[in-house]
Amino acid sequence: MPNINEQLLTLTQVIEKLVNKQVAPVAPVAPVAPVAPVLPIVQPYNGDHDLITKIDTKVDQMQSDINVLKNQGNQYITLPQHQEIINEINDHETRIRVIEKSITQILTWGTIGMIALSVIETLILRYIK
């Protein structure tokens, strides 16, 4: 059996051969931050011009309507016209009051009917069994 010194010497020589083995040269690599993929450039919608033209014509129409209203601003409402409008409003309020009154009456009679039915049901269940 070989002694320990010879074994260590053999092991050291094998390690030196492995370490001294020629390797391909390594190129230095610069660190690079991760980059998101670049999306393709989409051509803008060419119909925007049509929309701007439509808006421009609408604004022109609004300006003409405002001018018409300004020209009619010199007209005043007369007392009979004012009274007619007030009568329509009062008539509307009267109709609403009548409808609310009838709804209240329906709810009252419905509640009385439900109470009467429950009393009749209780009497039937208690005395007819």
Secondary structure, DSSP 8 states (H G I E B T S, - for coil): ---HHHHHHHHHHHHHHHHT-------------------------TTHHHHHHHHHHHHHHHHHHHHHHHHGGG----HHHHHHHHHHHHHHHHHHHHHHHHHHHHHHHHHHHHHHHHHHHHHHHHH--
